[in-house]
Amino acid sequence: MEESKTHQGLSKADSGKETVVIGGTVTGIGALLPHLQAVTSYLEKFPVRSILYALAVVGIVMLIIGAWRWFAGTMIAFEGRQTATRPKV
């Protein structure tokens, strides 16, 4: 099954979905950070705006990478199904 192009594509698509979830979580945390009193009291020595920008950039990059892996994996799986020589399970 590991040799199957469909399996490889679906595996990559699943990995992309996980990366999208992680990227969305990081972005959400960055958006909520100023509202968390305990965290912001510790981070007062750092400019909050720069922290938010850093988290937003990391989150957006992860979202883009995850979306690309999800899309690429789906396309690989589709191509594998089209060129399959064995029955589809």
Contact map, one row per residue, 1 for C-alpha under 8 A:
11110010000000000000000000000000000000000000000000000000000000000000000000000000000000000
11111011000000000000000000000000000000000000000000000000000000000000000000000000000000000
11111011000000000000000000000000000000000000000000000000000000000000000000000000000000000
11111111000000000000000000000000000000000000000000000000000000000000000000000001000000000
01111111100000000000000000000000000000000000000000000000000000000000000000011011100000000
00011111110000000000000000000000000000000000000000000000000000000000000000011111100000000
11111111111000000000000000000000000000000000000000000000000000000000000000001000000000000
01111111111100000000000000000000000000000000000000000000000000000000000010011000000000000
00001111111110000000000000000000000000000000000000000000000000000000000111111101000000000
00000111111111000000000000000000000000000000000000000000000000000000000011011000000000000
00000011111111100000000000000000000000000000000000000000000000000000000010000000000000000
00000001111111110000000000000000000000000000000000000000000000000000110111000000000000000
00000000111111111000000000000000000000000000000000000000000000000000111111000000000000000
00000000011111111100000000000000000000000000000000000000000000000000010010000000000000000
00000000001111111110000000000000000000000000000000000000000000000100110000000000000000000
00000000000111111111000000000000000000000000000000000000000000001111111010000000000000000
00000000000011111111100000000000000000000000000000000000000000000110110000000000000000000
00000000000001111111110000000000000000000000000000000000000000000100000000000000000000000
00000000000000111111111000000000000000000000000000000000000001101110000000000000000000000
00000000000000011111111100000000000000000000000000000000000001111110000000000000000000000
00000000000000001111111110000000000000000000000000000000000000100000000000000000000000000
00000000000000000111111111000000000000000000000000000000001001100000000000000000000000000
00000000000000000011111111100000000000000000000000000000011111100100000000000000000000000
00000000000000000001111111110000000000000000000000000000001101100000000000000000000000000
00000000000000000000111111111000000000000000000000000000001000000000000000000000000000000
00000000000000000000011111111100000000000000000000000011011000000000000000000000000000000
00000000000000000000001111111110000000000000000000000011011100000000000000000000000000000
00000000000000000000000111111111000000000000000000000000000000000000000000000000000000000
00000000000000000000000011111111100000000000000000000010000000000000000000000000000000000
00000000000000000000000001111111100000000000000000110011000000000000000000000000000000000
00000000000000000000000000111111110000000000000000010001000000000000000000000000000000000
00000000000000000000000000011111111100000000000000000000000000000000000000000000000000000
00000000000000000000000000001111111100110000000000010000000000000000000000000000000000000
00000000000000000000000000000011111110010000000100000000000000000000000000000000000000000
00000000000000000000000000000001111110010000000000000000000000000000000000000000000000000
00000000000000000000000000000001111111110000000000000000000000000000000000000000000000000
00000000000000000000000000000000011111111000000000000000000000000000000000000000000000000
00000000000000000000000000000000000111111100000000000000000000000000000000000000000000000
00000000000000000000000000000000100111111110000000000000000000000000000000000000000000000
00000000000000000000000000000000111111111111000100000000000000000000000000000000000000000
00000000000000000000000000000000000011111111000000000000000000000000000000000000000000000
00000000000000000000000000000000000001111111100000000000000000000000000000000000000000000
00000000000000000000000000000000000000111111111100000000000000000000000000000000000000000
00000000000000000000000000000000000000011111111100000000000000000000000000000000000000000
00000000000000000000000000000000000000000111111000000000000000000000000000000000000000000
00000000000000000000000000000000000000000011111101100000000000000000000000000000000000000
00000000000000000000000000000000000000000011111111100000000000000000000000000000000000000
00000000000000000000000000000000010000010011011111110000000000000000000000000000000000000
00000000000000000000000000000000000000000000001111111000000000000000000000000000000000000
00000000000000000000000000000000000000000000011111111100000000000000000000000000000000000
00000000000000000000000000000100000000000000011111111110000000000000000000000000000000000
00000000000000000000000000000110100000000000000111111111000000000000000000000000000000000
00000000000000000000000000000000000000000000000011111111100000000000000000000000000000000
00000000000000000000000000000000000000000000000001111111110000000000000000000000000000000
00000000000000000000000001101100000000000000000000111111111000000000000000000000000000000
00000000000000000000000001100110000000000000000000011111111100000000000000000000000000000
00000000000000000000000000000000000000000000000000001111111110000000000000000000000000000
00000000000000000000001001100000000000000000000000000111111111000000000000000000000000000
00000000000000000000011111100000000000000000000000000011111111100000000000000000000000000
00000000000000000000001100100000000000000000000000000001111111110000000000000000000000000
00000000000000000000001000000000000000000000000000000000111111111000000000000000000000000
00000000000000000011011100000000000000000000000000000000011111111100000000000000000000000
00000000000000000011111100000000000000000000000000000000001111111110000000000000000000000
00000000000000000001000000000000000000000000000000000000000111111111000000000000000000000
00000000000000010011000000000000000000000000000000000000000011111111100000000000000000000
00000000000000111111001000000000000000000000000000000000000001111111110000000000000000000
00000000000000011011000000000000000000000000000000000000000000111111111000000000000000000
00000000000000010000000000000000000000000000000000000000000000011111111100000000000000000
00000000000110111000000000000000000000000000000000000000000000001111111110000000000000000
00000000000111111000000000000000000000000000000000000000000000000111111111000000000000000
00000000000010010000000000000000000000000000000000000000000000000011111111100000000000000
00000000100110000000000000000000000000000000000000000000000000000001111111110000000000000
00000001111111010000000000000000000000000000000000000000000000000000111111111000000000000
00000000110110000000000000000000000000000000000000000000000000000000011111111100000000000
00000000100000000000000000000000000000000000000000000000000000000000001111111110000000000
00001101110000000000000000000000000000000000000000000000000000000000000111111111000000000
00001111110000000000000000000000000000000000000000000000000000000000000011111111100000000
00000100100000000000000000000000000000000000000000000000000000000000000001111111110000000
00001100000000000000000000000000000000000000000000000000000000000000000000111111111000000
00011100100000000000000000000000000000000000000000000000000000000000000000011111111100000
00001100000000000000000000000000000000000000000000000000000000000000000000001111111100010
00000000000000000000000000000000000000000000000000000000000000000000000000000111111100000
00000000000000000000000000000000000000000000000000000000000000000000000000000011111110000
00000000000000000000000000000000000000000000000000000000000000000000000000000001111111110
00000000000000000000000000000000000000000000000000000000000000000000000000000000001111100
00000000000000000000000000000000000000000000000000000000000000000000000000000000000111110
00000000000000000000000000000000000000000000000000000000000000000000000000000000000111111
00000000000000000000000000000000000000000000000000000000000000000000000000000000100101111
00000000000000000000000000000000000000000000000000000000000000000000000000000000000000111
